[in-house]
Amino acid sequence: MGSNIVREITPLTQSDCFTIFSRTKKDFDFPLHYHEEYELNLILHAKGAKRIVGDHIDTIEDAELVFIGPNLYHAWFTHQCKSEEILEITIQFHKDLFDERLLKRNQLNFISNMFERSQKGILFSAETIERLSPRLLSLNQKKGFDSVLELFSILHDLSISRNMRTLSNSSFNNEQFNYNSRRIEKAFDYMNANYNRGISLEEVAKVASMPEVSFSRFIKKRTGSTFIDSLNEIRLGHATKLLISSTQTIAEIAYKCGFNNISNFNRIFKKKKNCTPKEFRDSFSGTRSFI
């Protein structure tokens, strides 16, 4: 684990349902971190700031709303933001606020699905932000049970909102691929176990007990990605971990993760992550003080 990634101990106690922080500030100075609680972040007037969620890095717009699952690395950095009045609302709640058996009820199906997606981080649409930000901004004005009901209502409305976007690569968190197909699962298990060497389409097709051409069409239909793209996503997931948690050179990481040359690694990384491996590593470094 990288020394610059901080495990945050939140002030939330077992007696609390949730906690909410509201603050106006000139910059972001909390380090890259993770914690066991779910976190919902509304950030206003911060255009140009940089957001990191898992292995995803992006420059944000004037307003954004992000839902972070347990133990997912995340942080916002000032970057190119010039605002003097950044407004941030942070809501944190325990993993067990919603009992697992409760989440299996039909009425909570959408919330359950949203919680699963939050393991990679969720970015909500501008329309959703415009519709729900007044309620988030006024949530701390409610008291007792009314505030709990309002949070539940907000979470429900978020879960049924349109155009939510998943941020982090699933392989970054070692999550299992699930495409409702045992053949696809076997193929991904094999690629995950052998990503550090050359793997051919023929080889993986045999694992799935299918002809090459049929498997090539099958994986594209089931996952939306070609065999090569799927393999590269797995390799990049492992590479991003090494970039933030080791001192190995970028070339060493490239070869260790199955890329045949550094130029090919840099090209694919830039295409998939919108930054170079060096820029990605630099985004996870640097010491910052706690608020």
Contacts in CASP RR format, 6 or more apart in sequence:
PFRMAT RR
TARGET T0000
AUTHOR 0000-0000-0000
METHOD contacts of the structure
MODEL  1
MGSNIVREITPLTQSDCFTIFSRTKKDFDFPLHYHEEYELNLILHAKGAK
RIVGDHIDTIEDAELVFIGPNLYHAWFTHQCKSEEILEITIQFHKDLFDE
RLLKRNQLNFISNMFERSQKGILFSAETIERLSPRLLSLNQKKGFDSVLE
LFSILHDLSISRNMRTLSNSSFNNEQFNYNSRRIEKAFDYMNANYNRGIS
LEEVAKVASMPEVSFSRFIKKRTGSTFIDSLNEIRLGHATKLLISSTQTI
AEIAYKCGFNNISNFNRIFKKKKNCTPKEFRDSFSGTRSFI
1 245 0 8 1.000
2 244 0 8 1.000
2 245 0 8 1.000
2 284 0 8 1.000
4 31 0 8 1.000
4 32 0 8 1.000
4 284 0 8 1.000
4 285 0 8 1.000
4 286 0 8 1.000
4 287 0 8 1.000
5 31 0 8 1.000
5 32 0 8 1.000
5 33 0 8 1.000
5 34 0 8 1.000
5 73 0 8 1.000
5 244 0 8 1.000
5 245 0 8 1.000
5 284 0 8 1.000
6 31 0 8 1.000
6 32 0 8 1.000
6 33 0 8 1.000
6 34 0 8 1.000
7 33 0 8 1.000
7 34 0 8 1.000
7 35 0 8 1.000
8 33 0 8 1.000
8 34 0 8 1.000
8 35 0 8 1.000
9 35 0 8 1.000
10 19 0 8 1.000
10 35 0 8 1.000
10 37 0 8 1.000
10 92 0 8 1.000
11 19 0 8 1.000
12 18 0 8 1.000
12 19 0 8 1.000
12 37 0 8 1.000
12 92 0 8 1.000
12 93 0 8 1.000
12 94 0 8 1.000
14 94 0 8 1.000
16 94 0 8 1.000
17 93 0 8 1.000
17 97 0 8 1.000
17 148 0 8 1.000
17 151 0 8 1.000
18 91 0 8 1.000
18 92 0 8 1.000
18 93 0 8 1.000
18 94 0 8 1.000
18 97 0 8 1.000
18 148 0 8 1.000
18 151 0 8 1.000
19 91 0 8 1.000
19 92 0 8 1.000
19 93 0 8 1.000
20 89 0 8 1.000
20 90 0 8 1.000
20 91 0 8 1.000
20 92 0 8 1.000
20 139 0 8 1.000
20 140 0 8 1.000
21 88 0 8 1.000
21 89 0 8 1.000
21 90 0 8 1.000
21 91 0 8 1.000
22 87 0 8 1.000
22 88 0 8 1.000
22 89 0 8 1.000
22 90 0 8 1.000
22 137 0 8 1.000
22 140 0 8 1.000
23 87 0 8 1.000
23 88 0 8 1.000
24 85 0 8 1.000
24 86 0 8 1.000
24 87 0 8 1.000
24 88 0 8 1.000
25 86 0 8 1.000
25 88 0 8 1.000
26 83 0 8 1.000
26 84 0 8 1.000
26 85 0 8 1.000
26 86 0 8 1.000
27 78 0 8 1.000
27 81 0 8 1.000
27 86 0 8 1.000
28 46 0 8 1.000
28 49 0 8 1.000
28 75 0 8 1.000
28 76 0 8 1.000
28 77 0 8 1.000
28 78 0 8 1.000
28 81 0 8 1.000
28 86 0 8 1.000
29 78 0 8 1.000
29 288 0 8 1.000
29 289 0 8 1.000
29 291 0 8 1.000
30 75 0 8 1.000
30 76 0 8 1.000
30 288 0 8 1.000
30 290 0 8 1.000
30 291 0 8 1.000
31 75 0 8 1.000
31 287 0 8 1.000
31 288 0 8 1.000
31 290 0 8 1.000
32 52 0 8 1.000
32 73 0 8 1.000
32 74 0 8 1.000
32 75 0 8 1.000
32 284 0 8 1.000
33 73 0 8 1.000
33 74 0 8 1.000
33 75 0 8 1.000
34 71 0 8 1.000
34 72 0 8 1.000
34 73 0 8 1.000
34 74 0 8 1.000
35 70 0 8 1.000
35 71 0 8 1.000
35 92 0 8 1.000
36 70 0 8 1.000
36 71 0 8 1.000
36 94 0 8 1.000
36 95 0 8 1.000
37 70 0 8 1.000
37 92 0 8 1.000
37 93 0 8 1.000
37 94 0 8 1.000
37 95 0 8 1.000
38 67 0 8 1.000
38 68 0 8 1.000
38 69 0 8 1.000
38 70 0 8 1.000
38 92 0 8 1.000
38 93 0 8 1.000
38 94 0 8 1.000
38 95 0 8 1.000
38 97 0 8 1.000
38 115 0 8 1.000
38 118 0 8 1.000
39 67 0 8 1.000
39 68 0 8 1.000
39 69 0 8 1.000
39 74 0 8 1.000
39 90 0 8 1.000
39 91 0 8 1.000
39 92 0 8 1.000
40 65 0 8 1.000
40 66 0 8 1.000
40 67 0 8 1.000
40 68 0 8 1.000
40 90 0 8 1.000
40 91 0 8 1.000
40 92 0 8 1.000
40 136 0 8 1.000
40 158 0 8 1.000
41 64 0 8 1.000
41 65 0 8 1.000
41 66 0 8 1.000
41 67 0 8 1.000
41 68 0 8 1.000
41 76 0 8 1.000
41 88 0 8 1.000
41 89 0 8 1.000
41 90 0 8 1.000
41 91 0 8 1.000
42 63 0 8 1.000
42 64 0 8 1.000
42 65 0 8 1.000
42 87 0 8 1.000
42 88 0 8 1.000
42 89 0 8 1.000
42 90 0 8 1.000
42 129 0 8 1.000
42 133 0 8 1.000
42 136 0 8 1.000
42 137 0 8 1.000
43 49 0 8 1.000
43 60 0 8 1.000
43 63 0 8 1.000
43 64 0 8 1.000
43 65 0 8 1.000
43 66 0 8 1.000
43 76 0 8 1.000
43 86 0 8 1.000
43 87 0 8 1.000
43 88 0 8 1.000
43 89 0 8 1.000
44 62 0 8 1.000
44 63 0 8 1.000
44 86 0 8 1.000
44 87 0 8 1.000
44 88 0 8 1.000
44 133 0 8 1.000
45 62 0 8 1.000
45 63 0 8 1.000
45 83 0 8 1.000
45 85 0 8 1.000
45 86 0 8 1.000
45 87 0 8 1.000
46 60 0 8 1.000
46 62 0 8 1.000
46 63 0 8 1.000
46 64 0 8 1.000
46 76 0 8 1.000
46 81 0 8 1.000
46 83 0 8 1.000
46 86 0 8 1.000
46 88 0 8 1.000
47 60 0 8 1.000
47 61 0 8 1.000
47 62 0 8 1.000
47 81 0 8 1.000
47 83 0 8 1.000
48 59 0 8 1.000
48 60 0 8 1.000
48 61 0 8 1.000
48 79 0 8 1.000
48 80 0 8 1.000
48 81 0 8 1.000
48 82 0 8 1.000
49 59 0 8 1.000
49 60 0 8 1.000
49 76 0 8 1.000
49 77 0 8 1.000
49 78 0 8 1.000
49 79 0 8 1.000
49 80 0 8 1.000
49 81 0 8 1.000
49 86 0 8 1.000
50 57 0 8 1.000
50 58 0 8 1.000
50 59 0 8 1.000
50 60 0 8 1.000
50 76 0 8 1.000
50 77 0 8 1.000
50 78 0 8 1.000
50 79 0 8 1.000
50 80 0 8 1.000
50 283 0 8 1.000
51 57 0 8 1.000
51 58 0 8 1.000
51 59 0 8 1.000
51 60 0 8 1.000
51 64 0 8 1.000
51 66 0 8 1.000
51 74 0 8 1.000
51 75 0 8 1.000
51 76 0 8 1.000
52 73 0 8 1.000
52 74 0 8 1.000
52 75 0 8 1.000
52 76 0 8 1.000
52 77 0 8 1.000
52 283 0 8 1.000
52 284 0 8 1.000
53 66 0 8 1.000
53 68 0 8 1.000
53 72 0 8 1.000
53 73 0 8 1.000
53 74 0 8 1.000
53 120 0 8 1.000
53 121 0 8 1.000
53 167 0 8 1.000
53 168 0 8 1.000
54 72 0 8 1.000
54 73 0 8 1.000
54 74 0 8 1.000
54 120 0 8 1.000
54 121 0 8 1.000
54 167 0 8 1.000
54 168 0 8 1.000
54 169 0 8 1.000
54 172 0 8 1.000
54 173 0 8 1.000
55 168 0 8 1.000
55 169 0 8 1.000
55 172 0 8 1.000
55 236 0 8 1.000
55 237 0 8 1.000
55 240 0 8 1.000
55 273 0 8 1.000
55 280 0 8 1.000
56 167 0 8 1.000
56 168 0 8 1.000
56 169 0 8 1.000
56 273 0 8 1.000
57 273 0 8 1.000
57 274 0 8 1.000
57 275 0 8 1.000
57 280 0 8 1.000
57 283 0 8 1.000
58 167 0 8 1.000
58 274 0 8 1.000
59 79 0 8 1.000
59 80 0 8 1.000
60 76 0 8 1.000
61 126 0 8 1.000
63 126 0 8 1.000
63 129 0 8 1.000
63 133 0 8 1.000
64 123 0 8 1.000
64 124 0 8 1.000
64 129 0 8 1.000
65 123 0 8 1.000
65 124 0 8 1.000
65 128 0 8 1.000
65 129 0 8 1.000
65 132 0 8 1.000
65 133 0 8 1.000
65 136 0 8 1.000
65 158 0 8 1.000
66 74 0 8 1.000
66 121 0 8 1.000
66 122 0 8 1.000
66 123 0 8 1.000
66 124 0 8 1.000
66 167 0 8 1.000
67 114 0 8 1.000
67 118 0 8 1.000
67 121 0 8 1.000
67 122 0 8 1.000
67 124 0 8 1.000
67 158 0 8 1.000
68 74 0 8 1.000
68 118 0 8 1.000
68 121 0 8 1.000
69 115 0 8 1.000
69 118 0 8 1.000
69 119 0 8 1.000
69 121 0 8 1.000
70 95 0 8 1.000
70 119 0 8 1.000
72 118 0 8 1.000
72 119 0 8 1.000
72 120 0 8 1.000
72 121 0 8 1.000
72 168 0 8 1.000
72 173 0 8 1.000
74 121 0 8 1.000
77 283 0 8 1.000
89 136 0 8 1.000
89 137 0 8 1.000
89 139 0 8 1.000
91 136 0 8 1.000
91 139 0 8 1.000
91 151 0 8 1.000
93 151 0 8 1.000
98 108 0 8 1.000
98 111 0 8 1.000
98 115 0 8 1.000
102 108 0 8 1.000
103 111 0 8 1.000
103 112 0 8 1.000
103 115 0 8 1.000
104 112 0 8 1.000
110 156 0 8 1.000
110 159 0 8 1.000
110 160 0 8 1.000
111 155 0 8 1.000
111 156 0 8 1.000
111 159 0 8 1.000
113 159 0 8 1.000
114 122 0 8 1.000
114 155 0 8 1.000
114 158 0 8 1.000
114 159 0 8 1.000
114 164 0 8 1.000
117 164 0 8 1.000
117 166 0 8 1.000
119 173 0 8 1.000
119 175 0 8 1.000
120 166 0 8 1.000
120 167 0 8 1.000
120 168 0 8 1.000
120 169 0 8 1.000
120 170 0 8 1.000
120 172 0 8 1.000
120 173 0 8 1.000
120 175 0 8 1.000
121 166 0 8 1.000
121 167 0 8 1.000
121 168 0 8 1.000
122 164 0 8 1.000
122 165 0 8 1.000
122 166 0 8 1.000
122 167 0 8 1.000
123 164 0 8 1.000
123 165 0 8 1.000
123 166 0 8 1.000
123 167 0 8 1.000
124 132 0 8 1.000
124 158 0 8 1.000
124 161 0 8 1.000
124 163 0 8 1.000
124 164 0 8 1.000
124 165 0 8 1.000
125 161 0 8 1.000
125 162 0 8 1.000
125 163 0 8 1.000
125 164 0 8 1.000
125 165 0 8 1.000
127 161 0 8 1.000
127 162 0 8 1.000
127 163 0 8 1.000
128 158 0 8 1.000
128 161 0 8 1.000
128 162 0 8 1.000
128 163 0 8 1.000
128 164 0 8 1.000
131 157 0 8 1.000
131 161 0 8 1.000
132 154 0 8 1.000
132 157 0 8 1.000
132 158 0 8 1.000
132 161 0 8 1.000
135 150 0 8 1.000
135 154 0 8 1.000
136 154 0 8 1.000
139 147 0 8 1.000
139 150 0 8 1.000
139 151 0 8 1.000
139 154 0 8 1.000
140 147 0 8 1.000
142 150 0 8 1.000
158 164 0 8 1.000
169 233 0 8 1.000
169 236 0 8 1.000
169 237 0 8 1.000
169 240 0 8 1.000
170 177 0 8 1.000
171 192 0 8 1.000
171 233 0 8 1.000
171 234 0 8 1.000
171 236 0 8 1.000
171 237 0 8 1.000
171 238 0 8 1.000
172 237 0 8 1.000
172 240 0 8 1.000
172 241 0 8 1.000
176 185 0 8 1.000
177 184 0 8 1.000
177 185 0 8 1.000
177 188 0 8 1.000
177 223 0 8 1.000
178 185 0 8 1.000
179 185 0 8 1.000
179 222 0 8 1.000
179 223 0 8 1.000
181 222 0 8 1.000
183 208 0 8 1.000
183 209 0 8 1.000
183 210 0 8 1.000
183 218 0 8 1.000
184 208 0 8 1.000
184 218 0 8 1.000
184 219 0 8 1.000
184 222 0 8 1.000
184 223 0 8 1.000
186 207 0 8 1.000
186 208 0 8 1.000
187 204 0 8 1.000
187 207 0 8 1.000
187 208 0 8 1.000
187 215 0 8 1.000
187 219 0 8 1.000
188 230 0 8 1.000
188 234 0 8 1.000
190 199 0 8 1.000
190 204 0 8 1.000
190 207 0 8 1.000
191 199 0 8 1.000
191 204 0 8 1.000
191 230 0 8 1.000
191 231 0 8 1.000
191 234 0 8 1.000
192 234 0 8 1.000
195 231 0 8 1.000
195 234 0 8 1.000
195 235 0 8 1.000
195 238 0 8 1.000
195 257 0 8 1.000
195 258 0 8 1.000
196 238 0 8 1.000
196 256 0 8 1.000
196 257 0 8 1.000
196 258 0 8 1.000
197 258 0 8 1.000
198 258 0 8 1.000
198 260 0 8 1.000
199 231 0 8 1.000
201 212 0 8 1.000
201 215 0 8 1.000
201 216 0 8 1.000
201 227 0 8 1.000
202 212 0 8 1.000
204 215 0 8 1.000
204 227 0 8 1.000
205 211 0 8 1.000
205 212 0 8 1.000
205 214 0 8 1.000
205 215 0 8 1.000
205 216 0 8 1.000
208 215 0 8 1.000
208 218 0 8 1.000
210 218 0 8 1.000
215 227 0 8 1.000
216 226 0 8 1.000
216 227 0 8 1.000
219 225 0 8 1.000
219 226 0 8 1.000
219 227 0 8 1.000
219 230 0 8 1.000
220 226 0 8 1.000
220 227 0 8 1.000
223 230 0 8 1.000
225 233 0 8 1.000
232 268 0 8 1.000
232 272 0 8 1.000
233 272 0 8 1.000
235 257 0 8 1.000
235 258 0 8 1.000
235 259 0 8 1.000
236 257 0 8 1.000
236 268 0 8 1.000
236 269 0 8 1.000
236 272 0 8 1.000
236 273 0 8 1.000
238 257 0 8 1.000
239 253 0 8 1.000
239 254 0 8 1.000
239 257 0 8 1.000
239 259 0 8 1.000
239 265 0 8 1.000
239 269 0 8 1.000
239 277 0 8 1.000
240 273 0 8 1.000
240 280 0 8 1.000
242 248 0 8 1.000
242 253 0 8 1.000
242 256 0 8 1.000
242 257 0 8 1.000
243 250 0 8 1.000
243 253 0 8 1.000
243 277 0 8 1.000
243 280 0 8 1.000
243 281 0 8 1.000
243 284 0 8 1.000
244 280 0 8 1.000
244 281 0 8 1.000
244 284 0 8 1.000
246 253 0 8 1.000
248 256 0 8 1.000
250 262 0 8 1.000
250 265 0 8 1.000
250 266 0 8 1.000
250 277 0 8 1.000
250 278 0 8 1.000
250 281 0 8 1.000
251 262 0 8 1.000
253 277 0 8 1.000
254 261 0 8 1.000
254 262 0 8 1.000
254 265 0 8 1.000
254 266 0 8 1.000
254 277 0 8 1.000
257 265 0 8 1.000
259 265 0 8 1.000
259 268 0 8 1.000
265 277 0 8 1.000
266 276 0 8 1.000
266 277 0 8 1.000
269 275 0 8 1.000
269 276 0 8 1.000
269 277 0 8 1.000
269 280 0 8 1.000
270 276 0 8 1.000
273 280 0 8 1.000
275 283 0 8 1.000
END
